[in-house]
Structure formats: structure tokens, C-alpha cells
Amino acid sequence: MRESVGWNRLEEEFSHPLLRDYFSISCWDDENLVGYLSVVSNGVTDAYIQDVMVAPAFQKKGIGTRLMEHALNKLKTEGIYMVSLIYGDESLRAYYEKFGFSTMLSGQLELKEI
């Protein structure tokens, strides 16, 4: 899935035993994964939507929106009140703003070249 949306595979990193999501949500077409969202969190106050991806052939069909809605509803129900995410393309700003996200100054440093 990651490769189909133009991201690196991170196979070694994702098989690491310490890597855990707070939760993840997936969408399937028969036995094919077509949408995926993962959340990391301290479980009390803050959460970070780490990955939102939809297979190219299934984009623009509302799958990403449904994944986001389910994730945000679950986080709200669990009492998490601060949710953040990072998107790397300015064209995605309006998409995330429709869920209530605002743009803030931020920084990111990649310590390991993958």
C-alpha cells in the first residue's frame, strides 16, 4: 500500500517489535487493502494521525474521508483532545481543514535516511 501511493516501504521498521499503533483502521475490497489509517497516541491527551493512504485506483471515492471520520470520532470518544498530523503537500491543506485541522508552524527533522 505504501509503495502504491509513492511512499517508502519501511519494511524493516514496520516489523520492529517496539513499533505499535494506538489503533489503525483499514478498508478492504474483497481481499485487497485499499485504505489505511494509523494513529499513535499517549492514550490520554494527544494523538498523531501518522498515515492516511488510499490505493490510487480507489482515491476520490470517500474512503479517506470515512477513515478520518472514524478515527476522529474514536479519539473524541476516548477523551483525546489534541490531534495532529503532518501532510507534505500544500494541495492537501483544504482536505484536512474540512475536518477542523488548522495549519500551525511546525518543524520536522529526519534523522535516518531511509
C-alpha positions in Angstrom: 0.0 0.0 0.0 2.7 2.5 1.0 4.5 1.9 -2.3 1.3 2.3 -4.4 0.9 5.9 -3.0 4.5 6.8 -3.6 5.9 6.3 -0.1 8.9 4.2 1.0 8.1 0.7 2.2 9.8 0.8 5.6 9.6 -3.0 5.8 12.3 -3.3 8.4 10.9 -0.5 10.6 7.3 -1.9 10.5 8.5 -5.3 11.6 10.2 -3.9 14.6 8.7 -5.3 17.9 8.6 -1.9 19.6 6.5 -0.3 16.9 2.9 0.0 18.0 0.0 2.0 16.8 -2.6 3.3 19.3 -5.1 2.0 16.7 -5.4 1.5 12.9 -8.3 1.4 10.6 -8.3 -0.4 7.3 -10.6 -0.6 4.3 -10.8 -3.7 2.1 -12.2 -4.6 -1.3 -12.5 -8.3 -1.1 -9.0 -9.4 0.0 -7.3 -6.2 -1.3 -6.3 -3.5 1.1 -7.5 -0.2 -0.4 -7.4 2.2 2.5 -5.4 2.5 5.8 -5.0 5.0 8.6 -2.9 4.7 11.7 -2.8 6.7 14.9 -0.1 6.9 17.6 -1.0 8.4 21.0 -0.1 8.7 24.6 -3.7 7.4 25.2 -4.6 10.3 27.4 -4.3 13.8 25.9 -2.7 13.7 22.5 -2.7 11.7 19.3 -1.0 11.9 15.9 -2.5 10.6 12.7 0.6 9.1 11.2 -0.6 7.5 8.0 -3.6 8.1 5.8 -3.4 6.3 2.5 -5.8 5.1 -0.2 -4.8 3.0 -3.1 -4.7 5.1 -6.3 -7.5 3.2 -8.0 -9.8 3.9 -5.1 -9.0 7.6 -4.5 -11.7 10.2 -4.8 -14.4 7.8 -3.6 -14.7 9.0 0.0 -12.6 6.2 1.6 -10.0 8.6 3.1 -12.8 10.8 4.4 -14.5 7.8 6.1 -11.2 6.7 7.6 -10.6 10.2 9.0 -14.2 10.4 10.4 -13.9 7.1 12.1 -10.5 7.9 13.6 -11.6 11.4 14.9 -14.8 10.0 16.3 -12.9 7.2 18.2 -10.3 9.7 19.5 -13.1 12.1 20.7 -15.0 9.2 22.4 -11.8 8.2 24.2 -11.2 11.7 25.5 -8.2 12.6 23.4 -8.4 16.4 22.8 -5.4 17.3 20.8 -4.9 15.6 17.4 -2.1 16.5 15.0 -0.9 15.3 11.6 1.7 16.3 9.0 0.9 16.5 5.3 3.7 17.1 2.8 1.8 18.7 0.0 0.1 22.1 0.2 -2.7 20.8 -2.0 -3.9 18.7 1.0 -4.5 21.7 3.2 -8.2 22.1 2.3 -8.8 18.4 2.7 -7.6 18.4 6.3 -9.2 21.8 7.1 -12.6 20.3 6.3 -12.1 18.1 9.4 -11.2 21.1 11.6 -7.4 21.0 11.4 -5.6 24.3 11.3 -2.2 25.0 10.0 0.5 25.7 12.6 4.1 26.4 12.4 6.0 23.2 12.9 9.3 21.5 12.2 10.4 18.1 11.2 13.8 16.5 11.1 14.5 13.1 9.5 17.4 11.6 11.4 17.8 8.5 9.4 17.9 8.3 5.6 15.6 5.5 4.5 
